[in-house]
């Protein structure tokens, strides 16, 4: 189950750079395969990981690729009762895979710091 969710996340964030053990960096789309190889080395088995990747790929294809890239109908949709109990919006942040908007206003760039006048030490 974890590998299928990880696969979908990796496909939605394909170009994100991931840092793995000992500083190894690669794109997020390779993360499920790297974890499968790592688990094969440490545990000697990779069947569960491959099943997770296949399930994640089936979901990703039916939920995202087929409707968007091939013009097909949405085969997998979230049932309405889940939206009733778990709304997609909360506190101004909505959607999956979207960066939250900044709540702070950008400071006016005056070329120097606005720390105030301050007080000189040791002078009367």
Protein Blocks (a to p, Z undefined) as FASTA:
>chain_A
ZZmmmmmmmmmmmmpccddehhiacdfklmmmmmmmmmmmmnopaklmmmmmmmmmmmmm
mmmmmmmmnopacfbacdfklmmmmccbeghiacehiacddfbdcdddehiacebjbjae
hiZZ
